[in-house]
Amino acid sequence: MTNSTEQQIATALEEVEAVRDELSLSTEIRSRTADVYASAAIENLTDGRRTRLTVAAAVCIGSREVGYPRPTERVARAANLEAKNVKRALRCFQEELDRGFTETPPASYVPFLCSDTELGSEIETEAVELVQELPDAEQRGVHPVGIAGAAIYLAADGDVTQRTIAEIAGVTKETIRVRLADFRSEVVE
């Protein structure tokens, strides 16, 4: 590794610290993010890209690998970036880095979203149970964070608005409404 690569990684770590509080990044997530970023730098995937952008993609991957994912839209907002650019960098990293990527299950987003809304652990538990009751076919090909948001909305039973959930999850109110319809037709009687 060259000195410029080491400097680039040091700058990236500063960027991770800049979004740490807003995204509630644990030490484990920050460590994994640094590992992802270092792997990307070694593979020259960071060349020609803004450090903040590549860090945002690394945060998305690192948090998913640890099992506590952050919505891409929220990561983009915390880093003052457009979500489409973060998603593009994320796809590039996923294609080029051999890290064994899998789909992120909707239930894994519930803890972060609940903590962000300051809802209790009972609501978190109920939301996870709702997601697990949804048939796998209903979870495929849809925005997993939208499913998690809809489950939290149902579990909260009026303690939080669809707008609030949508903003925290980084999706539209329409996404929450569509996912609510899925729950109501498949799970809630």
N, C-alpha and C positions, 0 to 999 in steps of 0.2 A: 504494500500500500504506500502511496506517495504522501508527502506532507499536505498537498492540496486535498487529497481524499480525506485525510484525517481532519483537516480544517472544515471540510464540507460536512463530515459527520458531527463535529462539534457544533456547527451552526444548526444542524438538524435537531440535535438534542435540545438546543435553546428553543427551537420552534415547538417541540413536544411540550416543554415546560410552559410555554406561553398558552397552550390550550388545555393544560392539565386540569385546572379547576373547573372550567366550563363543561368539560366532558367527563368529569369524575374519573380520571385515569389513575388506576392503582399503580403501585410500583411494578407489579407483574406485567401489566399492559404496557407501561412505558418501556420496560426492559425488552419485551417482545417487539415493540415498535422499533426500538433502536436496532435490534437484530435484523428485522425486515429491511430497514433502511440501509444498514451496512451491506446486506446481501445485494440489494439493488445497486448500491454504489460500486461494489466489486464487479458486478455484471455490466457496469456503465449505463444503467437504466436511468440514472439521475442526470446524466450529461444533457445539457441543453434545456433542462426543465427547472422551473422555479423550486427552490428548496421547500418553500411552504407547501407547494402542490404535492411534491413527492412525500413529504412528511404526512400530509393528510391521507394519502393512499396507504402509507405504512401504518398509520393509526387504525384505519379500517381493517387492514389485514391482521395486525397484531391483536386487536381487541377480539376479532373473530376466532383467532387461533387459541386465545386464552379461554374463550367460551362466554365472554361478556361483550358482545358486539355493540358498536355505536352506529346509529343510522348514518349513512353516507352524507345525507343532506345536513345533518347536525354537525358532522365533522367539517363539512365545507363552510357552514355558517360560522363556526368557531374560528376557522382559519381565514375568514373573510375572502372566500373563493366561491366561484360558481360551481354548483354541484355537478354540472355536466363535465367540467374539466377534471374534477376529482374522480368521477366515474371512469373517464377515459384513462387517466393514469392508473387507476385501480385495475382496469381490464388489462392494461399493458403489463403491470407487475404480475398479475395472476397468470398471464400467458407465458411470461419469460422466467419467472422464478419457480423452481420445482419445490413447492411447499405443500402439496397434497390438499388442494382446496376442495371443500365440500360446500353444499348449500347450507345457509345459516337457518336453523329452525326458528320459527316465530317465537316460541317460548323463551328463547335465549335473550330476546330484546326486552322482555317484561321487567326484569329487575332494574335496568337502567331507566326505563320510562317511568316506572313507579317511583323511583327515588327522585327523579326530576320533578314529579308532580307532588311529592311529599305525601303520597298515599301510604297507608299502613301496610304491614306485612300480610295482613289478612286478605287485603285486596290483591296483593301480588300473588299470593297462593291461589286464590280463586281464579284470577286471570290465567295463570299457568294451567290450571285444571280445565278451564274453558278451551284453551288452545289445544290441549291434548285430546279433548273430546271431539274436536273438529276432524272429520275424515281426512286422511292423507291426500286424497284426490282434490279436496277443497283448498289445500295448502300449496299445491304445485302451481308454479307459473304465476303466482301472485306476490305482491310486495309483502315479505314476511313482517316488516315493521308495521305495516298497515293492519295485518291480522292481530299482532300484539296490541296495537293501540285500540282496536275495536274490542278486544277481550278486556282490556283495562276499563274501557268506558262502560261495558256491561257490568263488570264486577263492582265498579265504583257506584253504580246505581244513583246517578245524579250528583255525586260529589265533585265531578269534573265535567267540563263541557266538551263537546266534539271539537270545537275550535282549539281549545287548550291541548287536547290530545294530539290533534293534527299538527299543531305548531311544534310540540315537543318531539313528535315522531319524525317531523320533516316530510309529511305527506299532506295532501289536500283533505279538506273536510269531506269531499266527495269520496275519496278512497276509504275513509273511516265509515261513511254511510254504506258503501257497497259491501265492505267486509262485515258490517253489522247485519246486513241482510243475509249474508252467508251464514253467520252464526244463528240468526233467528230461524232460518229455514232448516239448518242441520243439527243444531244443538239445543237451543232454548225452545221450550215447548209452550 
